Amino acid sequence: GNDHVIISIRDNGEGIPPETQERIFIPNFTTKSSGTGLGLAMCKGIVEQARGSIWFETEQGKGTTFFIELPIGG
């Protein structure tokens, strides 16, 4: 039924290289010179606490789309 909502967020960046993809949700992983690398890890924790899921599709040179699926209602 329609008991889930899916949110998608797309960028038009460089995409996520294969060696980075499996580490993207790990706390303290970052490719930036400043920052804690906690953003996506925290997102994943929040989404999973809500019994949802988060994943992404990426294409080198084209960008990345993140998907968040959340249950609606009780």
KOLTORMAR-820032 format. One record per residue: residue number from 1; residue in three letters; chain; x, y, z of N, C-alpha, C in turn. Coordinates in steps of 0.2 Angstrom, whole numbers. Layout:
+------+------+------+-------+-------+-------+-------+-------+-------+-------+-------+-------+
: gupa : sefi : pati :   nxx :   nyy :   nzz :  caxx :  cayy :  cazz :   cxx :   cyy :   czz :
+------+------+------+-------+-------+-------+-------+-------+-------+-------+-------+-------+
:  NUM :  ala :    A :     X :     Y :     Z :     X :     Y :     Z :     X :     Y :     Z :
...
+------+------+------+-------+-------+-------+-------+-------+-------+-------+-------+-------+
***
This chain:
+------+------+------+-------+-------+-------+-------+-------+-------+-------+-------+-------+
: gupa : sefi : pati :   nxx :   nyy :   nzz :  caxx :  cayy :  cazz :   cxx :   cyy :   czz :
+------+------+------+-------+-------+-------+-------+-------+-------+-------+-------+-------+
:    1 :  gly :    A :     4 :    -6 :     0 :     0 :     0 :     0 :     4 :     6 :     0 :
:    2 :  asn :    A :     1 :    12 :     1 :     5 :    18 :     1 :     6 :    20 :     8 :
:    3 :  asp :    A :    10 :    16 :    11 :    12 :    17 :    18 :    19 :    19 :    19 :
:    4 :  his :    A :    22 :    21 :    13 :    29 :    24 :    14 :    29 :    30 :     9 :
:    5 :  val :    A :    34 :    35 :    11 :    36 :    40 :     7 :    43 :    40 :     5 :
:    6 :  ile :    A :    45 :    42 :    -1 :    52 :    42 :    -3 :    54 :    49 :    -5 :
:    7 :  ile :    A :    59 :    51 :    -2 :    62 :    58 :    -4 :    68 :    57 :    -8 :
:    8 :  ser :    A :    69 :    60 :   -13 :    75 :    60 :   -17 :    78 :    67 :   -17 :
:    9 :  ile :    A :    85 :    67 :   -16 :    89 :    73 :   -16 :    94 :    72 :   -21 :
:   10 :  arg :    A :    95 :    76 :   -27 :   100 :    75 :   -32 :   104 :    81 :   -32 :
:   11 :  asp :    A :   111 :    80 :   -34 :   115 :    85 :   -35 :   118 :    84 :   -42 :
:   12 :  asn :    A :   122 :    89 :   -44 :   125 :    88 :   -51 :   133 :    89 :   -50 :
:   13 :  gly :    A :   135 :    86 :   -45 :   142 :    86 :   -43 :   146 :    81 :   -47 :
:   14 :  glu :    A :   152 :    78 :   -45 :   156 :    74 :   -48 :   154 :    67 :   -48 :
:   15 :  gly :    A :   149 :    65 :   -43 :   148 :    58 :   -42 :   152 :    56 :   -36 :
:   16 :  ile :    A :   151 :    50 :   -34 :   155 :    47 :   -28 :   159 :    41 :   -31 :
:   17 :  pro :    A :   166 :    42 :   -30 :   170 :    36 :   -33 :   169 :    30 :   -30 :
:   18 :  pro :    A :   170 :    24 :   -33 :   168 :    17 :   -30 :   171 :    16 :   -24 :
:   19 :  glu :    A :   178 :    18 :   -23 :   181 :    17 :   -16 :   178 :    21 :   -10 :
:   20 :  thr :    A :   174 :    26 :   -12 :   171 :    30 :    -7 :   164 :    28 :    -5 :
:   21 :  gln :    A :   161 :    24 :   -10 :   154 :    23 :    -9 :   152 :    19 :    -3 :
:   22 :  glu :    A :   156 :    14 :    -2 :   155 :     9 :     4 :   156 :    12 :    11 :
:   23 :  arg :    A :   160 :    18 :    11 :   161 :    21 :    17 :   157 :    27 :    18 :
:   24 :  ile :    A :   153 :    29 :    14 :   149 :    36 :    14 :   145 :    37 :    20 :
:   25 :  phe :    A :   143 :    31 :    23 :   138 :    32 :    29 :   142 :    31 :    36 :
:   26 :  ile :    A :   149 :    29 :    35 :   153 :    28 :    41 :   154 :    34 :    45 :
:   27 :  pro :    A :   153 :    34 :    52 :   155 :    41 :    56 :   162 :    42 :    55 :
:   28 :  asn :    A :   163 :    49 :    55 :   170 :    52 :    54 :   173 :    51 :    47 :
:   29 :  phe :    A :   170 :    48 :    42 :   172 :    48 :    36 :   171 :    54 :    32 :
:   30 :  thr :    A :   176 :    58 :    29 :   174 :    64 :    26 :   179 :    65 :    20 :
:   31 :  thr :    A :   177 :    68 :    15 :   182 :    69 :     9 :   184 :    77 :     9 :
:   32 :  lys :    A :   181 :    80 :    14 :   182 :    88 :    14 :   188 :    89 :    19 :
:   33 :  ser :    A :   191 :    95 :    18 :   197 :    97 :    22 :   194 :    99 :    29 :
:   34 :  ser :    A :   188 :   101 :    30 :   185 :   103 :    36 :   179 :    99 :    37 :
:   35 :  gly :    A :   177 :    98 :    43 :   171 :    94 :    44 :   172 :    88 :    48 :
:   36 :  thr :    A :   167 :    85 :    51 :   167 :    79 :    55 :   166 :    73 :    52 :
:   37 :  gly :    A :   162 :    73 :    46 :   160 :    67 :    43 :   155 :    64 :    46 :
:   38 :  leu :    A :   151 :    67 :    50 :   145 :    64 :    54 :   139 :    65 :    51 :
:   39 :  gly :    A :   138 :    70 :    46 :   132 :    72 :    43 :   128 :    66 :    40 :
:   40 :  leu :    A :   131 :    62 :    36 :   127 :    56 :    33 :   126 :    51 :    38 :
:   41 :  ala :    A :   131 :    50 :    42 :   130 :    44 :    47 :   124 :    46 :    52 :
:   42 :  met :    A :   124 :    53 :    54 :   118 :    55 :    58 :   112 :    54 :    54 :
:   43 :  cys :    A :   111 :    56 :    48 :   105 :    55 :    44 :   103 :    47 :    43 :
:   44 :  lys :    A :   108 :    43 :    42 :   107 :    36 :    42 :   104 :    34 :    49 :
:   45 :  gly :    A :   107 :    36 :    54 :   104 :    34 :    61 :    97 :    36 :    62 :
:   46 :  ile :    A :    96 :    42 :    60 :    89 :    45 :    61 :    84 :    42 :    57 :
:   47 :  val :    A :    86 :    40 :    51 :    81 :    37 :    46 :    80 :    30 :    48 :
:   48 :  glu :    A :    85 :    26 :    51 :    84 :    19 :    53 :    80 :    19 :    59 :
:   49 :  gln :    A :    81 :    24 :    64 :    77 :    25 :    70 :    69 :    25 :    68 :
:   50 :  ala :    A :    68 :    29 :    63 :    61 :    29 :    60 :    59 :    24 :    56 :
:   51 :  arg :    A :    63 :    18 :    56 :    61 :    12 :    53 :    61 :    13 :    45 :
:   52 :  gly :    A :    65 :    18 :    43 :    66 :    19 :    36 :    72 :    17 :    33 :
:   53 :  ser :    A :    74 :    19 :    27 :    80 :    17 :    24 :    83 :    22 :    20 :
:   54 :  ile :    A :    89 :    23 :    19 :    93 :    28 :    15 :    98 :    24 :    10 :
:   55 :  trp :    A :    98 :    27 :     4 :   103 :    24 :    -1 :   104 :    29 :    -6 :
:   56 :  phe :    A :   109 :    28 :   -10 :   110 :    32 :   -16 :   112 :    29 :   -22 :
:   57 :  glu :    A :   111 :    33 :   -27 :   113 :    30 :   -34 :   118 :    36 :   -37 :
:   58 :  thr :    A :   124 :    34 :   -39 :   129 :    39 :   -41 :   131 :    37 :   -48 :
:   59 :  glu :    A :   133 :    43 :   -52 :   136 :    42 :   -59 :   142 :    46 :   -59 :
:   60 :  gln :    A :   148 :    44 :   -60 :   154 :    48 :   -61 :   153 :    53 :   -66 :
:   61 :  gly :    A :   155 :    60 :   -64 :   154 :    65 :   -68 :   147 :    68 :   -69 :
:   62 :  lys :    A :   142 :    65 :   -67 :   135 :    67 :   -68 :   132 :    69 :   -61 :
:   63 :  gly :    A :   134 :    66 :   -56 :   131 :    68 :   -49 :   128 :    62 :   -46 :
:   64 :  thr :    A :   125 :    63 :   -40 :   122 :    58 :   -35 :   115 :    60 :   -33 :
:   65 :  thr :    A :   111 :    55 :   -32 :   104 :    55 :   -30 :   104 :    51 :   -23 :
:   66 :  phe :    A :   102 :    54 :   -18 :   101 :    51 :   -12 :    93 :    50 :   -11 :
:   67 :  phe :    A :    91 :    44 :    -9 :    84 :    42 :    -8 :    83 :    41 :     0 :
:   68 :  ile :    A :    78 :    43 :     3 :    76 :    42 :     9 :    69 :    39 :     9 :
:   69 :  glu :    A :    68 :    33 :    12 :    61 :    30 :    12 :    59 :    30 :    19 :
:   70 :  leu :    A :    53 :    33 :    21 :    51 :    33 :    28 :    44 :    30 :    28 :
:   71 :  pro :    A :    42 :    26 :    33 :    35 :    24 :    34 :    31 :    30 :    36 :
:   72 :  ile :    A :    24 :    30 :    34 :    20 :    35 :    36 :    15 :    32 :    41 :
:   73 :  gly :    A :    13 :    36 :    46 :     9 :    34 :    51 :    12 :    29 :    56 :
:   74 :  gly :    A :     7 :    26 :    59 :    10 :    21 :    65 :    12 :    15 :    62 :
+------+------+------+-------+-------+-------+-------+-------+-------+-------+-------+-------+
***
